[in-house]
Amino acid sequence: MQATLGYTVTGEAFKFFGGMEFPAKPQDFEFGKTFWELATKLLASQQLTVHPTKVGSGGLQGVLKGLDELREGKVSGVKLVYKIDETA
């Protein structure tokens, strides 16, 4: 089983999936450093932008409504966000 870059990009060994050990991958760490520097520059220059957020109401219960809206195709081009402290 291969570990994904999301885990190996830290450059550290880790255990996953029932104690299975994965060694550090220096090449993934180097890629991560290069990617981070590039992404930081692109975001700062606004050549790369993130989706705007749409804050929903109702805390965790509101997430269910948001999932329904996603399934119904009513959400596009926004990141749905819900405040946990609004959970009843």
Secondary structure, DSSP 8 states (H G I E B T S, - for coil): ----HHHHTT---EEETTTEEE---HHHHHHHHHHHHHHHHHHHTTSS----EEEESSHHHHHHHHHHHHHTT---S-EEEE-GGG--
